[in-house]
Amino acid sequence: MKTKRSETLLVQTLKKQRLDREFSWISREFAHFLTLTDLDVDNAPYKQAVELGLAE
């Protein structure tokens, strides 16, 4: 019984580590997005114009 418990704890620990790594990667990858509108595809030409100084 003790072996099953330790195996379960090990599996849960590994899953948590993987999940933490995934969240860490997501946080780094999308850190430059400030709002959901930054992800909006329809908003892309306007955002590009603003960044290039062509729009206000």
PyRosetta script that sets phi, psi and omega in degrees:
from pyrosetta import init, pose_from_sequence

init()
pose = pose_from_sequence("MKTKRSETLLVQTLKKQRLDREFSWISREFAHFLTLTDLDVDNAPYKQAVELGLAE")
pose.set_psi(1, -38.2)
pose.set_omega(1, -179.5)
pose.set_phi(2, -65.5)
pose.set_psi(2, -34.8)
pose.set_omega(2, 179.3)
pose.set_phi(3, -65.0)
pose.set_psi(3, -43.4)
pose.set_omega(3, 178.9)
pose.set_phi(4, -60.2)
pose.set_psi(4, -42.5)
pose.set_omega(4, -179.4)
pose.set_phi(5, -64.3)
pose.set_psi(5, -44.5)
pose.set_omega(5, -178.8)
pose.set_phi(6, -67.7)
pose.set_psi(6, -36.0)
pose.set_omega(6, 176.2)
pose.set_phi(7, -64.5)
pose.set_psi(7, -42.8)
pose.set_omega(7, 179.0)
pose.set_phi(8, -62.9)
pose.set_psi(8, -44.3)
pose.set_omega(8, 178.4)
pose.set_phi(9, -62.5)
pose.set_psi(9, -40.0)
pose.set_omega(9, 178.8)
pose.set_phi(10, -64.2)
pose.set_psi(10, -45.0)
pose.set_omega(10, 179.0)
pose.set_phi(11, -62.7)
pose.set_psi(11, -44.1)
pose.set_omega(11, 179.4)
pose.set_phi(12, -64.0)
pose.set_psi(12, -39.4)
pose.set_omega(12, 178.3)
pose.set_phi(13, -63.8)
pose.set_psi(13, -43.6)
pose.set_omega(13, 179.1)
pose.set_phi(14, -64.2)
pose.set_psi(14, -41.0)
pose.set_omega(14, 178.2)
pose.set_phi(15, -64.0)
pose.set_psi(15, -41.1)
pose.set_omega(15, 179.4)
pose.set_phi(16, -65.3)
pose.set_psi(16, -40.9)
pose.set_omega(16, 177.9)
pose.set_phi(17, -61.8)
pose.set_psi(17, -43.2)
pose.set_omega(17, 178.4)
pose.set_phi(18, -63.6)
pose.set_psi(18, -44.0)
pose.set_omega(18, 179.2)
pose.set_phi(19, -63.1)
pose.set_psi(19, -43.1)
pose.set_omega(19, 177.2)
pose.set_phi(20, -60.9)
pose.set_psi(20, -40.1)
pose.set_omega(20, 177.4)
pose.set_phi(21, -63.4)
pose.set_psi(21, -42.1)
pose.set_omega(21, 179.2)
pose.set_phi(22, -62.6)
pose.set_psi(22, -47.3)
pose.set_omega(22, 179.2)
pose.set_phi(23, -63.6)
pose.set_psi(23, -37.1)
pose.set_omega(23, 177.6)
pose.set_phi(24, -63.1)
pose.set_psi(24, -44.6)
pose.set_omega(24, 178.9)
pose.set_phi(25, -63.0)
pose.set_psi(25, -44.8)
pose.set_omega(25, 179.7)
pose.set_phi(26, -61.3)
pose.set_psi(26, -43.8)
pose.set_omega(26, 179.5)
pose.set_phi(27, -60.9)
pose.set_psi(27, -43.1)
pose.set_omega(27, 178.8)
pose.set_phi(28, -68.7)
pose.set_psi(28, -42.5)
pose.set_omega(28, -175.2)
pose.set_phi(29, -65.6)
pose.set_psi(29, -38.0)
pose.set_omega(29, -175.0)
pose.set_phi(30, -110.2)
pose.set_psi(30, 21.1)
pose.set_omega(30, -178.1)
pose.set_phi(31, -63.9)
pose.set_psi(31, -28.9)
pose.set_omega(31, -176.7)
pose.set_phi(32, -80.4)
pose.set_psi(32, -9.0)
pose.set_omega(32, 175.6)
pose.set_phi(33, -83.9)
pose.set_psi(33, 123.1)
pose.set_omega(33, -177.0)
pose.set_phi(34, -93.0)
pose.set_psi(34, -35.7)
pose.set_omega(34, -178.9)
pose.set_phi(35, -138.2)
pose.set_psi(35, 171.8)
pose.set_omega(35, 177.3)
pose.set_phi(36, -66.5)
pose.set_psi(36, -27.5)
pose.set_omega(36, 179.1)
pose.set_phi(37, -67.4)
pose.set_psi(37, -22.8)
pose.set_omega(37, 175.3)
pose.set_phi(38, -64.7)
pose.set_psi(38, -25.4)
pose.set_omega(38, -179.7)
pose.set_phi(39, -89.4)
pose.set_psi(39, -9.6)
pose.set_omega(39, -175.3)
pose.set_phi(40, -69.8)
pose.set_psi(40, 121.5)
pose.set_omega(40, -178.6)
pose.set_phi(41, -67.0)
pose.set_psi(41, -35.8)
pose.set_omega(41, 179.9)
pose.set_phi(42, -65.7)
pose.set_psi(42, -23.1)
pose.set_omega(42, -177.0)
pose.set_phi(43, -87.5)
pose.set_psi(43, -9.0)
pose.set_omega(43, -172.3)
pose.set_phi(44, -58.8)
pose.set_psi(44, -47.6)
pose.set_omega(44, -179.8)
pose.set_phi(45, -61.2)
pose.set_psi(45, -39.4)
pose.set_omega(45, 178.7)
pose.set_phi(46, -65.8)
pose.set_psi(46, -44.3)
pose.set_omega(46, 179.7)
pose.set_phi(47, -61.6)
pose.set_psi(47, -40.3)
pose.set_omega(47, 178.4)
pose.set_phi(48, -65.3)
pose.set_psi(48, -42.2)
pose.set_omega(48, 178.9)
pose.set_phi(49, -62.4)
pose.set_psi(49, -40.9)
pose.set_omega(49, 178.2)
pose.set_phi(50, -63.5)
pose.set_psi(50, -44.6)
pose.set_omega(50, -179.0)
pose.set_phi(51, -66.2)
pose.set_psi(51, -30.9)
pose.set_omega(51, 178.3)
pose.set_phi(52, -84.5)
pose.set_psi(52, -5.8)
pose.set_omega(52, 179.7)
pose.set_phi(53, 81.6)
pose.set_psi(53, 17.8)
pose.set_omega(53, -178.0)
pose.set_phi(54, -93.6)
pose.set_psi(54, -9.3)
pose.set_omega(54, -179.5)
pose.set_phi(55, -141.1)
pose.set_psi(55, 164.7)
pose.set_omega(55, 178.4)
pose.set_phi(56, -100.7)
pose.dump_pdb("model.pdb")
